[in-house]
Amino acid sequence: MKWVRFQAPGVEAAYGILEGEIIHQIEGSMMGEYKKNGETFARKDVKLLVPCEPTKIFCIGANYVAHIKELGMEIPDRPSTFMKPITCAIANGENVVIPEEATRVDYEGELGIVIKNVVKRATPEEAKNSILGVTACNDVTERDLMKWPFQLTYGKSFDTFAPIGPFIDTEIDPDDTIVRTYLNGEKMQEDYTSKTVFKPSVLLSYLSQVITFYPGDIIMTGTPYNVQPMKDGDVVEIEIEGMGERLVNTVYDPKVHT
């Protein structure tokens, strides 16, 4: 199933099920009980929003083995974690805006998991059963600011630095798929989620020992090797194998347009 959150004429924000090119609006919650309310919309006539409403966005650093080797690091014995504020989140088709103080802004294509219920001190098995589905994410990073001591979150938290979407897919196995990133049509990243150190259920279980997760919260599960910078006008596409559609965002640098 493909869940979307959308705007349409007469509809400020609603959830629906995407079937082909038709969106079926629902009543209730995609996290629990729901039903189609009989309203349908053509995909081309709506604006897709960030596909859920998270209270928090957690991210994982250095999780793909090839990326860890690329960085010259040792395989970690526990996840490296940080957060992005909700103000980072943008939808499919919206612009990633280069901040004024930026000197290098990188893409980081990632698989995101969406949480479907309250999770606190969960076992990995309990955590696995608490994942609604997956979505494509871009952990946009101002690389030079991030290099300051203890500034990981600072360099990753500018507005628009968390593209998410275009929808949530409930049928993809997050432990066994492929993440790809394209820059202006050229494939830049590709790796198997099976080649990560910490699988999504382990990540959610680990974090839930400290943090309570709520429905709609997101964990970005790390990026593959070959992170590169972006510039004004670049088009970045994040693909999760099996989703059938990419997350697409254009980079906009206000300095170039003044």
N, C-alpha and C positions, 0 to 999 in steps of 0.2 A: 504494500500500500504506500502511496505517496501523499503525505500531508503537506498542505500549503497554508500560509496565512496571506491574506490578500485584501486589496482595496478595489472597489468597483463602483460604478455609478449608483448612488444611493446606499452604498455599503462602506462605512468608514474603515472598519477592520474586522475580518471574520476568518474563521478556519474552514477549510474544505478538503475534499479528497480529489486529487488530480487523476483523472482517467482519460488517457489519450490527450486530447486537446480541450477537454471539458472539465470544469471544476464544479463539484457538487458541494454546496454549502451545507454545513452541519449545525445541529443544535446539540448542546452538551459539550463534552470535553474529549479531545483526542487521547487524553491520558486515562479516560475511564469510559463511562457510558455516553453514547452519542447516537444520533440518527440523522440521516439526510433530511433536510427540511423541504425538499422539492424545488429549491432555487438552484439554477445552474447558470454558469457563465462560460463563455468562450475564453480560453486561455489568453488569446490575443487582446481581449478587451479589459483585462485586469492588470493591476500593478502588484507584483509579488513583493511581500514584505519579508523581513527576517522571519523565518518559519516558526519561531517560538518566541516566548517572552521570558528570557532567563532572568533570575535574580543575581546570577553570577556567571562569569566565564572563566574557567580554569584552563591553564595551558601546561604542557609538558615539554621540557627541553631535553635534547639529546636522548632520543628514544630509539631511533633506527640505527642498527649496528653500523651500516655504511656511513651514515652521517657522523656518528661518534668517531669512527676512524678518520674521516675527513677533517674533523676538528683536532685530531691528535690527542684524544681523551681516552681514558680507561673506561671499560664497561662499568656503569654505576651499579651499586648494590641497592639503591633506592631511587625513586623518581625525583627528578628536578622539577619543581613546581613554581608557578607564578600565576598572577591573575591579570585579566584585562577588565577595565570598567565597562559597564553597559553602554556608555557613550561611544565606545569604539565600534559598536555593531552597525553594519550597513547591509543592505539587501543586494541581491543579484541585480546588476545593471547600474548601481550607484557608483559614484566616483570615490576612489582612494585619493585623499587630498594630502599632498606633500606639505608638511608644516614649514613655517618660515625658517626655523633654526636647523632644519635637516641638512645633512651633508651626504648621507647614504641611506636610502630606504629600500629594504629588501622584501621580496615575497617569501612566504613560507607556506606552501600548500600542505594542507593537513586534513585528515579525517576527524570529524567531530562526532561525539556521541551526545544524544539528547536524553535527559533523565525523565522518567515517567511517573515517579512517585517520591515521597519523602524517603531519604536514605540517610541513615545514621549508624555508624559502627557496623557496617555490613560485611559479611564474608564475601569472598570473590564470587561464590555461587549466587548469593543473594543479590550482589551488585549486578551480575550478568542478567538476572531476571528483572532488573530495574532500569534497563536501557530500552527506551522506546524505539530508537532507530538511529540512523547515521545521516550526516549532512556534510557538505563540503565547506571548508573554512580556509581562510588565509590569515595566518598570524603575521601581519605586516609589522616590520621592525625597523626602527631607526638605529642602525648598527653602531654608529660612532657614539651616540649618547648612551647606548646600552653598555658600552665598554667601561664607563666610569665605574668605580668600585660600588658594588651593591645596587646597581641601577637597572637591573633586568626589567622590572616592571615599568620604570620611567620611560625607557626607550621603546616600549611596546604599547603604550597606552594613549597615544594621540587619538583624537576623534577620527573616525573612519578606518581605524587600523584593525578591524575585525570583520571583514566580509564573511557572510554566512548564508548558505542556501544552495540552490534555489528552493529546495524542499527537503522534507525528512523522509527517508526511505526506510521502511520497517522490515524489509525482506533481506537486506544485505547483511552478511556475517562480518562484523567489524574485525574479527580475528583473521579473516581470509579473503581479503580483497586487495586492490592495487590503488595507490594514490599517484596521480600525475599532475604536473603543473606545466602549463604552456605560456610562453611569453611571445606575444605577437605571432602566434601560430606555431612557434617552434617548441618542441617538447624539451623541457629543462630538467624536470624531476620525474622519476618513476621508481617506485619500490613497493614491495609487498608488505602488508600489515603483519603478516606472519613473521617478518624479519625485524620486529620490534623487540626490545628488551622486556617491556611491561605491556601486557595486553589491556584493553579497555576495562574489563571487569576488575583486574588487579588495581588499576589506577583509581577507579571509583571506590573500591574497597579501602585502599590506602588513604585517600583523601577523606573518606567518610569517618575515619577514626577521629578526625579533628573537626571537620566541618559538616554541618547538616545540609544536604542537598534537597532542592525542591523541584517539583515538576517544571520542565522547561529549561532547567540549568544545562549548561554545555561544558564538556571537557574536550579541548583540542588535544589530540593524542601524539603530537610531535610531527616533525617534518623530515622528509627524505634528504639525501645528500644533494649538493649543488644548489645552494642558496645564492642568488645573484641580485644585484640592485635593479631598481625600476626608475623610469624617468617619465616626464610629461608625455602623454599620448600613448603610452604603452597599454596594451590590453592583456590582462592576466586571466587565465582560465584554470580553474581547479577541477579535476575530474576524479570521481570515485567510481571505479570499475563497477558496472552494473546499474548505476543510477540512470543512465541514458541521457543525461543533460549535465552540462558543466556550470559551475559558478563563474560568472563573467563580470569583471569590473575593469574600468578604465582608470588610469592614473592621471591626476590633474595637479599641476604645479602652478599655483597662483602667481608666482614670481615671473613665470614665462609669459603670462598674459597681461602684465601691467605695463 
